[in-house]
């Protein structure tokens, strides 16, 4: 099952300078708890941002880098065809798309579930999530905590 996980601020902002424009401990915990022991797939810039922040790949998860470059990182799988990779991924196993923008744009239309943290606040940003056609999804879960709205949407088949 292909899942997409993202936090989105007002105006669809998702990033600035290859970083998140915000820091919410509750959202970071939600991300960690949701993706733990799963495979996460991300673009090269997102991976490098994580390495810059943590000095290592995400703990407890299998990381896959989707890139067209020759970039490699020891112990981390790489693909240069994310769609083929996802189409050949075991359907009974969960994989999470974790960014960045280009990877989200490429995979939104094939994701089975969307894990979206809607942030009810404006932030400066230079990267934006594209508009989502929510008529293609059914909200199956929602938890509101202050400015954060943790929602899960499932594709309508």
C-alpha positions as CSV (number, residue, x, y, z in Angstrom):
1,X,0.0,0.0,0.0
2,X,1.4,3.4,-1.0
3,X,0.9,6.1,1.6
4,X,1.9,9.7,1.4
5,X,2.7,11.6,4.6
6,X,3.0,15.4,4.7
7,X,2.4,18.5,6.9
8,X,0.9,21.4,5.1
9,X,0.6,24.9,6.3
10,X,-1.9,27.6,5.1
11,X,-1.5,28.4,1.4
12,X,-0.2,24.8,0.9
13,X,3.3,25.7,2.1
14,X,5.5,22.6,2.9
15,X,9.0,23.9,3.0
16,X,11.6,26.7,2.9
17,X,15.2,26.4,2.1
18,X,15.0,22.6,2.0
19,X,13.7,22.5,5.5
20,X,10.3,22.5,7.3
21,X,9.1,26.0,8.0
22,X,7.9,24.9,11.5
23,X,8.8,22.6,14.4
24,X,6.0,20.9,16.2
25,X,7.1,18.1,18.5
26,X,3.7,16.5,18.3
27,X,3.9,16.4,14.5
28,X,7.4,15.0,14.6
29,X,6.2,12.3,17.0
30,X,3.2,11.5,14.8
31,X,5.5,11.2,11.7
32,X,7.9,8.9,13.6
33,X,5.1,6.7,15.1
34,X,3.3,6.4,11.8
35,X,6.4,5.5,9.7
36,X,8.3,3.4,12.3
37,X,9.3,0.0,11.0
38,X,8.1,0.9,7.5
39,X,9.9,1.7,4.2
40,X,10.1,5.4,3.5
41,X,10.9,6.8,0.1
42,X,12.1,10.3,-0.6
43,X,13.9,12.5,-3.0
44,X,17.6,13.1,-2.8
45,X,17.3,16.6,-1.4
46,X,14.9,15.4,1.4
47,X,17.3,12.6,2.2
48,X,20.2,15.1,2.4
49,X,18.1,17.4,4.6
50,X,17.5,14.5,7.0
51,X,21.2,13.6,7.0
52,X,22.1,17.3,7.7
53,X,19.7,17.3,10.6
54,X,20.3,13.8,12.1
55,X,23.7,12.9,10.7
56,X,22.2,9.6,9.7
57,X,19.1,8.1,7.9
58,X,15.9,7.8,9.8
59,X,16.2,5.2,12.6
60,X,14.0,2.2,12.5
61,X,12.9,2.6,8.9
62,X,14.2,1.4,5.6
63,X,15.1,4.5,3.6
64,X,14.9,4.6,-0.2
65,X,16.2,7.5,-2.2
66,X,14.4,8.4,-5.5
67,X,16.8,10.3,-7.7
68,X,18.0,10.6,-11.3
69,X,21.6,11.5,-10.1
70,X,24.4,9.2,-9.2
71,X,24.0,10.0,-5.5
72,X,24.3,7.1,-3.2
73,X,24.5,6.6,0.6
74,X,25.9,3.5,2.2
75,X,23.2,1.1,3.3
76,X,20.4,3.0,1.6
77,X,18.5,1.7,-1.4
78,X,18.2,3.9,-4.4
79,X,15.8,4.0,-7.4
80,X,15.8,6.2,-10.5
81,X,12.2,5.2,-11.4
82,X,9.9,5.8,-8.4
83,X,6.8,4.8,-10.3
84,X,8.1,1.4,-11.3
85,X,9.5,1.0,-7.8
86,X,6.1,1.6,-6.2
87,X,4.2,-0.5,-8.8
88,X,6.5,-3.4,-7.9
89,X,6.4,-2.9,-4.2
90,X,4.5,-5.7,-2.4
91,X,0.8,-4.5,-2.1
92,X,0.4,-6.0,1.3
93,X,3.3,-3.9,2.8
94,X,3.1,-0.2,3.6
95,X,5.5,2.3,2.1
96,X,5.5,6.0,2.9
97,X,6.2,8.8,0.5
98,X,7.9,11.5,2.7
99,X,8.9,14.2,0.2
100,X,9.9,16.5,-1.3
101,X,7.7,18.4,-3.6
102,X,8.7,16.6,-6.9
103,X,8.3,13.2,-5.3
104,X,4.9,14.2,-3.9
105,X,3.9,15.6,-7.3
106,X,4.9,12.3,-9.0
107,X,3.1,10.0,-6.5
108,X,0.0,11.8,-5.3
109,X,-2.2,10.3,-8.0
110,X,-1.2,6.7,-7.1
111,X,-1.2,7.0,-3.3
112,X,-3.8,4.8,-1.5
113,X,-3.8,6.9,1.6
114,X,-2.8,10.4,2.5
115,X,-1.6,11.2,6.0
116,X,-1.9,15.0,6.2
117,X,-1.2,17.2,9.1
118,X,-3.1,20.4,8.2
119,X,-1.5,23.3,10.1
120,X,-3.8,26.2,10.7
121,X,-1.1,28.9,10.6
122,X,0.7,30.8,7.9
123,X,4.4,30.4,7.3
124,X,6.9,31.8,4.9
125,X,7.9,29.2,2.4
126,X,9.3,28.5,-1.1
127,X,7.9,25.0,-1.6
128,X,4.2,24.3,-1.9
129,X,2.1,21.2,-2.1
130,X,-0.1,21.0,-5.2
131,X,-3.9,21.2,-4.8
132,X,-5.5,17.9,-3.8
133,X,-8.8,16.8,-5.3
134,X,-10.4,15.7,-2.1
135,X,-13.4,14.3,-4.0
136,X,-11.2,11.3,-4.8
137,X,-10.7,10.6,-1.1
138,X,-12.7,9.7,2.0
139,X,-11.5,11.1,5.4
140,X,-11.2,8.1,7.6
141,X,-9.6,9.7,10.7
142,X,-9.2,13.1,12.2
143,X,-7.6,14.4,15.4
144,X,-7.3,18.1,16.1
145,X,-4.7,19.4,18.5
146,X,-4.4,23.1,18.7
147,X,-3.1,24.4,15.3
148,X,-2.6,20.8,14.0
149,X,-5.3,18.7,12.3
150,X,-4.0,15.1,11.8
151,X,-6.2,13.7,9.0
152,X,-6.0,10.4,7.1
153,X,-7.7,10.1,3.7
154,X,-8.3,6.9,1.8
155,X,-8.6,6.8,-2.0
156,X,-12.2,6.1,-3.2
157,X,-12.1,3.2,-5.6
